[in-house]
Amino acid sequence: MTKGGKIGASGWIRAEWRPWLAILLVTLVLTFVNATSDIIDGAGAHWIEPILWEGTSAIIIVGLAPFIGYAMRRWPLQSGNLPVFAITHLGLTIPFAFAHICFIFVTRETAYKLFGARYGFFDDGVAITWLYEWRKDVLVYAAIAATYWMFDYIAERNRFASSPPAEARIKLQDGGATIFLSSDEISHVEAAGNYVEFHTAAKSHLIRGTLASWEARLIAQGFVRVHRSRLVNRTKIAALTPTRSGDLEISLLDGRTVSGSRRYRTQLTG
């Protein structure tokens, strides 16, 4: 989930630190519960060991959390891109697990050596240990990613809720310029990676954000979804031509043509 337009320095700090603080607090609670449970259950030869195990893992997880937040904004979840989103972030769990395992291996081995003991992190075999740790790190990555997504989703919805949906003009932050457009000026809107492209007869405006975040506001002003990555202004449609595949070719009043998916054909022609 990305944010449309730019936010000030204080807003950026709040947007970045709020999910991180939530992750920190949850991690501290889990670390305390896991460590004390291990101590009560008698895990390790000394009570300090469970604290070392849980503490070193918690430090690197909290330290890596902002990178997962960045990845979620760099490769956000958007309508229709679930397979690509899932594969991308599943792949990112590999370097995440690598950093996590390397950190806990080095810190724990060092700590044990300082006390004249042996840790034996890879005693069960390197491959088995890596697989065991990666399996858990996938869940950790998913939980952190979901936290950042949730905070971004709430922030973006609140931002759009602060403006009346039937506002006469649409405010766009195009780079350093603030653009005001009426809905009648916009022919169609398309998703473009981490951006949304607003097409008018004069030019196109590339706005950072997601199509999903704009959809509710624009549908209230006469736009209709015709494709998983495209909205069209109903008043700008000149003709609808079915294709052999069952999709639609949408001719606009300005002479341009865009494609529509058969998935959205009913709501377009209804």
C-alpha positions in Angstrom: 0.0 0.0 0.0 1.5 3.3 -1.0 0.5 6.8 -0.2 -0.7 9.3 -2.7 1.2 12.6 -2.9 3.9 13.8 -0.5 3.7 14.2 3.2 5.7 16.5 5.4 8.7 15.4 7.5 6.7 15.0 10.7 4.1 13.0 8.8 6.7 10.7 7.3 8.3 10.1 10.7 4.9 9.2 12.2 4.1 6.9 9.2 7.4 5.1 9.6 7.7 4.9 13.4 4.2 3.9 14.3 4.2 0.4 12.8 7.8 -0.1 14.0 6.9 0.8 17.5 4.0 -1.6 17.4 6.3 -4.3 16.2 8.8 -3.5 18.9 6.2 -3.7 21.7 4.8 -7.0 20.4 8.4 -8.4 20.0 9.3 -7.4 23.6 6.2 -9.1 25.0 6.8 -12.3 23.0 10.5 -12.3 23.9 9.6 -12.0 27.6 7.0 -14.8 27.4 9.2 -17.2 25.5 12.3 -16.6 27.6 10.5 -17.0 30.9 8.7 -20.1 29.6 12.0 -21.6 28.7 13.4 -20.8 32.1 10.4 -22.3 33.9 10.6 -25.4 31.7 14.4 -25.7 32.5 15.6 -25.2 28.9 19.4 -24.6 28.8 22.1 -25.3 31.4 21.7 -21.8 32.8 18.8 -19.3 33.1 20.7 -16.7 31.0 20.6 -19.0 27.9 16.9 -18.5 27.1 17.3 -14.8 27.5 20.3 -14.9 25.1 18.4 -17.0 22.6 15.3 -14.9 22.6 17.0 -11.5 23.0 19.4 -12.0 20.0 16.6 -13.0 17.8 14.4 -10.1 18.8 17.2 -7.6 18.2 17.7 -8.5 14.6 14.0 -9.0 13.8 13.2 -5.5 15.1 16.2 -4.1 13.3 15.1 -5.6 10.0 11.5 -4.6 10.3 11.9 -1.2 8.5 13.3 -3.0 5.5 10.2 -5.1 5.3 8.1 -1.9 5.6 10.1 -0.4 2.7 9.6 -3.6 0.6 5.8 -3.4 1.2 5.7 0.1 -0.2 8.1 -0.7 -3.0 6.1 -3.8 -4.0 2.6 -3.2 -2.6 -0.5 -5.4 -2.7 -2.8 -4.1 -5.5 -5.9 -5.4 -7.2 -5.1 -8.3 -9.4 -1.4 -8.6 -8.5 -1.7 -11.1 -5.7 0.4 -13.9 -7.4 3.3 -11.5 -8.2 3.0 -9.9 -4.7 3.1 -13.3 -3.0 6.1 -14.6 -5.0 8.0 -11.3 -4.6 7.7 -11.2 -0.8 8.2 -15.0 -0.4 11.5 -14.5 -2.3 12.4 -11.6 0.1 12.0 -14.0 3.1 15.2 -15.7 2.0 17.6 -12.7 2.5 15.6 -11.8 5.6 16.2 -15.3 7.0 19.8 -15.2 6.0 20.4 -11.9 7.9 18.5 -13.3 10.9 20.4 -16.6 11.0 23.8 -15.0 10.5 23.2 -12.5 13.3 22.0 -15.0 15.9 24.8 -17.4 14.9 27.6 -14.8 15.4 26.2 -13.2 18.5 25.3 -16.5 20.3 28.6 -18.2 19.3 30.5 -15.2 20.6 28.6 -15.0 23.8 29.1 -18.7 24.5 32.8 -18.5 23.8 33.2 -15.6 26.2 31.9 -17.9 28.9 34.0 -20.8 27.8 31.1 -22.8 26.4 30.1 -24.2 23.0 26.8 -23.3 21.3 26.7 -25.8 18.4 24.1 -23.9 16.3 24.6 -26.2 13.3 25.0 -29.5 15.1 21.9 -31.0 13.3 23.3 -30.0 9.9 23.5 -26.8 8.1 20.7 -27.5 5.6 18.3 -28.7 8.3 19.0 -25.7 10.5 18.6 -23.3 7.7 15.3 -24.9 6.7 14.1 -24.9 10.3 14.8 -21.2 10.8 13.6 -20.1 7.4 10.3 -21.8 8.0 9.7 -19.7 11.1 11.1 -16.5 9.5 8.4 -16.8 6.7 5.8 -16.3 9.4 7.7 -13.5 11.1 8.1 -11.7 7.8 4.4 -12.1 7.0 3.4 -10.7 10.4 5.6 -7.7 10.1 4.5 -7.1 6.5 0.8 -7.3 7.6 1.5 -4.7 10.3 3.0 -2.2 7.8 0.2 -2.9 5.4 -2.5 -2.3 8.1 -1.0 1.0 9.2 -0.6 2.2 5.6 -4.2 1.1 4.8 -5.7 2.9 7.7 -3.6 6.1 7.1 -4.6 6.2 3.4 -8.3 5.6 4.1 -8.3 8.3 6.7 -6.7 10.7 4.4 -9.3 10.1 1.7 -12.1 10.2 4.2 -11.1 13.7 5.2 -12.2 15.0 1.7 -15.9 14.8 0.6 -16.3 12.0 -2.0 -18.4 14.3 -4.2 -15.9 17.1 -4.2 -16.2 19.3 -7.3 -12.5 19.1 -8.0 -9.9 16.4 -7.6 -6.6 17.4 -6.0 -3.5 15.7 -7.3 0.0 16.0 -6.1 2.1 15.7 -9.4 5.7 15.9 -8.2 6.1 19.3 -6.6 3.0 20.7 -8.2 -0.6 20.6 -6.9 -3.1 20.0 -9.7 -6.8 20.5 -9.5 -9.0 18.7 -12.0 -12.7 18.3 -12.4 -14.0 14.8 -13.0 -15.2 15.9 -16.5 -11.5 16.5 -17.4 -10.4 13.0 -16.7 -11.1 10.3 -19.3 -9.6 7.3 -17.5 -7.3 6.3 -14.7 -4.7 3.5 -14.8 -2.5 1.7 -12.3 1.2 2.0 -13.1 3.2 0.1 -10.6 3.4 2.2 -7.4 1.7 5.0 -9.2 -1.7 6.0 -10.6 -1.9 7.7 -14.0 -4.7 10.2 -14.6 -5.4 10.8 -18.3 -6.9 14.0 -19.6 -7.2 15.4 -23.1 -4.3 17.7 -22.5 -1.8 15.5 -20.6 -1.4 12.7 -18.1 -0.5 13.0 -14.5 1.5 10.4 -12.6 0.5 10.3 -9.0 2.0 8.1 -6.3 -0.6 5.8 -4.8 -2.8 2.8 -5.6 -5.9 2.5 -7.9 -7.8 0.8 -5.0 -7.4 3.8 -2.8 -8.8 6.1 -5.5 -11.6 3.8 -6.7 -14.3 4.6 -4.1 -13.8 8.3 -4.6 -13.9 8.2 -8.4 -16.8 5.8 -8.7 -18.9 8.3 -6.7 -18.1 10.7 -9.5 -19.1 8.5 -12.4 -16.1 6.3 -13.0 -16.4 2.6 -13.5 -13.8 -0.2 -13.2 -13.3 -1.8 -16.6 -10.1 -3.7 -15.9 -8.2 -4.7 -12.8 -5.8 -1.9 -13.5 -8.1 0.7 -15.1 -11.1 3.0 -14.3 -13.0 4.8 -17.1 -15.2 7.9 -16.9 -18.6 6.8 -18.1 -19.3 10.2 -19.7 -16.2 9.8 -21.9 -17.2 6.5 -23.4 -18.1 6.7 -27.1 -18.5 3.0 -28.0 -18.1 -0.5 -26.6 -16.9 -3.2 -29.0 -16.8 -6.8 -28.0 -13.7 -8.8 -28.9 -13.4 -12.4 -29.8 -12.0 -13.3 -26.3 -15.1 -11.8 -24.7 -13.3 -8.6 -23.5 -14.3 -5.1 -24.6 -12.6 -2.5 -26.7 -13.7 0.9 -25.2 -13.6 3.9 -27.6 -13.3 7.2 -25.8 -14.7 10.6 -27.0 -11.1 11.9 -27.5 -10.4 9.2 -30.0 -8.3 7.0 -27.7 -9.1 3.3 -27.2 -8.6 1.3 -24.0 -9.3 -2.3 -23.2 -11.9 -3.6 -20.8 -11.9 -7.1 -19.1 -14.9 -9.4 -19.5 -14.7 -9.8 -15.7 -16.1 -6.2 -15.4 -18.3 -6.3 -18.5 -21.6 -6.6 -16.7 -21.1 -3.5 -14.5 -19.9 -1.5 -17.4 -22.8 -2.3 -19.7 -25.4 -2.4 -17.0 
